[in-house]
Amino acid sequence: MSEEILPDIFRVEIPLPKNPLKAVNSYFIKNKNRNLIIDTGMKHQLCIDAMDNAIKKHNIDLNKTDFFITHLHADHMGLVKYLSTKSSIIYFNKPDENILKNDHFFDRMAEFAYISGFDRESIKQAFKDHPGTKYSPKTYPDFKIIEEDYVISIGNYNLRCVETPGHTNGHTCLFESEKKLIFSGDHILGSITPNISLWSLDENPLNDYFKSLEKIKKLNIELVLPGHRQVFKDCNKRINQLLDHHEKRLDEVLTIIKQGEKTPFETAQSMSWDLSYKSWDLFPVMQKWFATSEAFAHLKHLEYLKKIKRTIRNSTIFYYF
């Protein structure tokens, strides 16, 4: 499925099989000299077929096409090596590149899951199911590293890079001030809430996310082109909804910890989740992984606010009031 959003800007839905997100939006910006593709889909045959069909339908010459990747997740960059050519420029951010270059990152993730309360067997299963290990390329092409305010000009569009850490350390949006639009990746989604996960005790991704949302509120935006689901308007209204959602989440987590000390895994088990499973025990291990990492992010922020405390016992983290 594809649609023209504005002259020469097309939203292409790339299906995500067996994934609650259902699809990722890839954006084609066409120009007679160079094209730009924003995000790509996973390295999965259904994604490849959908992308190949869209490229053929829109008559995209990959030898005249550059790529912008909003962040490191497989559903956004899994096909970049497959699609890029020797002449392609691939715009990407430094913090996420550092993670991709870290050969021990997944080992660190596994250890972090363990100290959050996961058992070792569940961690092994989670790694088998993790889209980052299943649907990412084994190696990556060279990136053109971009930073805040770097401008990518394609036809009538001048796209300014806006660093928005939170969903990932280096997540970056593209803002077009004259057209008052933003390609928001997974920073701002219209009908679902971006996952904010903690993978290091040295970080506070939820606080980063709050700051990034406030940063975007200061821009004059009339149209949001997100990484998933439909394009939407009234950006600041949606930002306020996201801020309110996380404030309620923080209150929920604080109430849980007031009832007695808990690991991040136990905290997630007690939280409410907008999923179709009737109980926590029925959650697939991958969903438990994402839920626990999001609970951990909220716990870390509450600790940052000095509302709860943390201790480590038998290599496991516990939070208490």
C-alpha positions in Angstrom: 0.0 0.0 0.0 1.3 3.5 -0.8 -0.1 7.0 -0.9 1.1 10.4 -2.0 1.2 12.6 1.1 2.5 15.8 -0.6 4.0 16.4 -4.1 6.8 13.8 -4.6 6.4 12.4 -1.0 5.0 8.9 -0.8 4.2 6.8 2.3 4.8 3.1 1.6 3.6 0.5 4.1 6.0 -2.4 4.6 4.4 -5.3 6.4 5.9 -6.6 9.6 4.9 -10.3 9.8 3.9 -11.7 13.2 4.5 -8.3 14.8 1.9 -6.3 16.7 3.1 -3.1 14.9 1.7 -4.7 11.7 3.7 -2.5 9.3 6.4 0.2 9.1 6.2 3.3 7.0 8.9 3.9 4.5 8.8 7.3 2.9 9.9 7.9 -0.7 10.9 11.4 -1.7 11.3 11.6 -5.5 13.4 14.0 -7.5 14.9 13.8 -11.0 18.4 14.1 -9.7 18.4 12.1 -6.4 15.7 10.3 -4.4 15.6 9.8 -0.6 14.1 6.8 1.1 13.4 7.2 4.9 13.5 3.9 6.7 13.2 0.5 5.0 11.6 -2.4 6.8 13.1 -5.6 8.2 15.3 -8.1 6.4 12.4 -10.5 5.9 11.2 -11.8 2.5 7.7 -10.2 2.9 9.4 -6.8 3.5 11.7 -7.4 0.6 8.8 -8.2 -1.7 6.8 -5.2 -0.6 9.8 -2.9 -1.0 10.7 -4.3 -4.4 7.1 -3.8 -5.6 7.0 -0.2 -4.3 10.3 0.7 -5.9 9.1 -0.7 -9.2 5.7 1.0 -8.9 7.3 4.4 -8.2 10.0 4.0 -10.7 12.8 4.5 -8.2 16.3 4.2 -9.5 18.4 2.9 -6.6 21.6 4.1 -8.3 20.2 7.6 -7.7 18.8 7.0 -4.2 20.0 8.0 -0.8 18.7 6.7 2.6 17.9 8.3 5.9 17.5 5.9 8.9 15.7 7.4 11.9 17.1 4.8 14.4 18.7 1.4 14.7 15.8 -0.9 15.1 15.5 -3.7 12.5 12.1 -2.7 11.2 13.6 0.7 10.2 17.0 -0.2 8.9 16.9 -4.0 8.2 16.9 -3.6 4.4 19.3 -0.7 4.0 22.2 -2.9 3.0 20.0 -4.8 0.5 18.7 -1.6 -1.1 21.7 0.7 -1.1 24.2 0.9 -4.0 27.8 2.1 -4.3 26.5 5.6 -5.0 24.1 5.8 -2.1 24.6 8.1 0.9 23.1 6.5 4.0 22.4 9.1 6.7 22.6 7.8 10.2 23.3 9.0 13.8 26.4 8.4 15.8 25.0 7.0 19.1 23.1 4.3 17.3 26.0 3.5 15.1 28.1 3.0 18.2 25.6 0.4 19.4 25.7 -1.4 16.0 29.5 -1.5 16.2 29.5 -3.0 19.7 30.0 -6.7 19.3 29.0 -7.2 22.9 25.8 -5.2 22.9 23.4 -8.2 22.9 25.5 -9.9 25.6 25.0 -6.7 27.7 21.3 -6.8 26.9 21.1 -10.4 28.1 22.9 -9.6 31.3 20.7 -6.6 31.9 17.6 -8.8 31.4 19.0 -11.2 34.0 19.5 -8.6 36.7 16.0 -7.2 36.0 14.5 -10.5 37.1 14.4 -12.7 34.0 15.5 -16.3 34.2 18.3 -17.5 32.0 16.1 -19.8 29.8 13.6 -17.1 29.1 16.5 -14.8 28.0 17.8 -17.4 25.6 14.3 -17.7 24.1 14.0 -13.9 23.9 17.1 -13.7 21.9 15.9 -16.3 19.4 12.7 -14.3 19.0 14.2 -10.8 19.0 13.7 -9.0 15.7 17.2 -7.4 16.1 18.8 -10.7 15.9 16.5 -12.3 13.3 15.8 -9.5 10.8 18.9 -7.3 10.8 21.8 -7.5 8.3 24.9 -9.2 9.6 27.0 -6.3 8.4 26.2 -2.7 7.5 27.3 -0.3 4.7 29.2 2.8 5.6 27.1 5.6 7.1 27.2 9.4 6.6 27.0 10.5 10.2 24.6 13.4 10.8 24.1 15.6 13.8 21.6 18.3 15.0 20.7 20.9 12.3 22.3 19.0 9.4 20.2 19.7 6.3 19.3 17.2 3.6 17.9 18.9 0.5 15.8 16.8 -1.9 13.9 18.7 -4.6 11.7 21.3 -3.0 12.3 19.9 0.5 15.0 21.0 2.9 15.0 18.5 5.8 16.7 19.5 9.0 17.9 16.8 11.4 16.5 17.0 14.9 18.1 14.8 17.6 15.3 13.1 19.7 16.9 10.5 22.0 14.5 8.4 24.1 13.2 5.5 21.9 16.9 4.9 21.1 20.0 6.9 22.1 20.4 8.4 18.7 16.9 8.6 17.3 16.7 11.5 14.8 13.7 13.2 13.1 13.6 15.2 9.9 11.9 18.6 10.1 10.8 20.7 7.1 10.2 24.2 8.4 8.7 25.8 5.3 6.2 22.9 4.8 5.7 22.6 8.5 6.1 18.8 8.5 8.2 16.3 10.4 9.2 12.7 9.7 9.0 11.5 13.3 10.2 7.9 13.1 9.2 6.2 16.3 9.5 9.4 18.4 5.9 10.5 18.0 3.3 8.0 16.8 -0.4 8.8 16.4 -2.3 5.9 17.7 0.2 3.8 19.7 2.8 4.7 22.3 6.6 4.3 21.4 8.4 1.9 23.6 10.9 3.5 26.0 13.3 0.9 27.2 16.2 0.9 29.7 19.3 -1.2 28.8 21.9 0.5 31.1 21.8 1.9 34.7 23.9 4.8 33.4 21.0 6.1 31.3 17.6 7.6 31.8 15.8 7.2 28.5 12.4 8.3 29.8 13.9 11.6 30.9 15.6 11.9 27.5 12.2 11.2 25.9 10.5 13.9 27.9 13.1 16.5 26.8 12.9 15.4 23.2 9.1 15.8 23.2 9.3 19.3 24.7 11.9 20.1 22.0 9.5 19.1 19.2 6.7 21.1 20.8 8.7 24.3 20.1 8.6 23.7 16.4 5.8 24.8 14.1 4.5 21.5 12.9 1.2 20.9 11.0 1.8 17.4 9.7 3.4 14.4 11.3 4.7 11.5 9.1 5.4 8.7 11.7 7.2 5.4 11.5 4.0 3.4 12.0 0.3 3.8 11.3 -1.3 6.9 9.7 -0.1 10.4 9.1 -1.7 12.9 11.4 -2.0 16.5 12.4 -2.1 18.4 15.7 1.4 17.4 16.8 1.4 19.2 20.1 -1.9 17.6 21.2 -0.4 14.2 20.6 2.8 15.2 22.5 0.7 16.2 25.4 -1.2 12.9 25.3 2.2 11.0 25.3 3.5 13.0 28.2 0.2 12.4 30.1 0.4 8.7 29.3 3.9 8.4 30.9 3.0 10.4 33.9 0.1 8.0 34.5 2.5 5.1 34.0 4.9 6.6 36.6 2.0 6.9 39.1 1.0 3.3 38.4 4.6 2.0 38.9 5.0 4.1 42.1 1.7 2.5 43.5 3.1 -1.0 42.7 6.4 -0.3 44.5 4.6 1.1 47.5 3.0 -2.3 48.0 6.5 -3.9 48.5 9.9 -4.2 46.8 9.9 -5.6 43.3 12.3 -6.4 40.5 11.6 -4.7 37.1 10.2 -8.1 35.9 7.8 -8.3 38.8 6.8 -4.6 38.3 6.0 -5.3 34.7 4.0 -8.3 35.7 1.8 -6.1 37.9 1.3 -3.3 35.3 -1.6 -2.9 32.9 -0.8 -3.6 29.2 -2.9 -2.9 26.1 -2.4 -6.4 24.7 -4.9 -9.1 23.8 -3.5 -11.7 26.3 -5.7 -12.4 29.3 -2.8 -12.8 31.7 1.0 -12.1 32.1 1.7 -15.8 31.9 0.3 -15.9 28.3 2.5 -13.1 27.1 5.1 -14.4 24.6 8.6 -14.1 26.1 9.5 -11.3 23.6 6.5 -9.2 24.9 7.6 -9.8 28.5 11.1 -8.6 27.5 9.7 -5.3 26.0 7.4 -4.8 28.9 10.1 -5.4 31.5 12.5 -3.0 29.8 9.8 -0.3 29.7 8.9 -0.9 33.4 12.6 -0.6 34.1 12.8 2.8 32.3 9.9 4.1 34.5 11.6 2.7 37.6 14.8 4.4 36.8 13.1 7.7 36.3 11.3 7.4 39.6 14.7 6.7 41.2 16.1 9.8 39.4 13.2 11.8 40.9 14.2 10.3 44.4 10.7 8.8 44.8 12.0 5.2 45.1 15.3 3.5 45.9 17.3 0.6 44.4 19.2 -2.3 45.8 21.0 -5.3 44.4 20.6 -8.7 46.0 21.9 -12.0 44.5 22.7 -10.3 41.2 19.1 -9.0 40.9 17.9 -5.4 41.1 15.0 -4.6 43.5 13.2 -1.3 43.8 11.5 -0.2 47.0 9.7 2.8 48.5 
